[in-house]
């Protein structure tokens, strides 16, 4: 309810409505009348000032609340954005973990002797015996030639390799399971640690085949060149793999080496891929 004696409108423009005339009536002392007039207007002036301050405070409070509401909205939007980023990061991390797990599976070595891989000696080149050379007989009188399954073991100490005669030969590896082959790794040694002081016996041009158990059918999986100028361990993805068909036998056909006319030496071979599911076996 509006206090009596105030004019409606802007509080700053509110003026008290005097209840006494400003001019002294006849017979009344002017100074005394002025004093009476001031005393009658004082309560209205004080009330007008208090109302103006209250309205100013309310306006300030309204502005403050509006600013806080905007700030709260901004914070809520940032929280929503952070939640979306966290969710996206979790999905990316899960995808990366799945890819890493998939990579680990595909890079498993299926040509590891300790895992059950063996050499099909009937379809593998004959081991080269360096004692056929008189110089080798003198140096390695008590040495025995390493068998083909040497390439299925992780020990790649200098000299611990399998050799076959000449620059062309092959090895057939029986895997412990049927595998969709995706890559092959070949390992030699560096020239600096070679017993002969060279790496001319390292394989050069190689072809990889998937072979059936009877050996009557071969499927070319890929070809590659092992470079003695690069790392000792080199992995070669097979461009035409993976095939729908899985293989239990893999043949490595070495077409040439790096210049040794007497023999070619292989230190280690690894076969990578995914094991075939039971329902895909034929």
Buried (B, 14 or more C-beta within 10 A) or exposed (E): EEEEBBEEEEBEEBEBEEEBEEEBEEEEEEEEBEEEBEEBBEEBBEBBEEBBEEEEEEEEEEEEEEEEEEEEEEEEEEEEEEEEEEEEEEEEEEEEEEEEEEEEEBBBBBBBBEEEBBBBBEBBBEBBBBBEBEEBEEEBEEEEBBEBBBBBBEEBEEBBBBBBBBBBBBBBBBBBBBBBBBBBBBBBBEBEEBEEEEBBBBBBBBBBBBBEEEEEEBBEBBBBEBEBEEEBEBBBEBEEBBBEBBBBBBBBBBBBBBEBEBBBBBBBBBBBBBBBEEEEEE
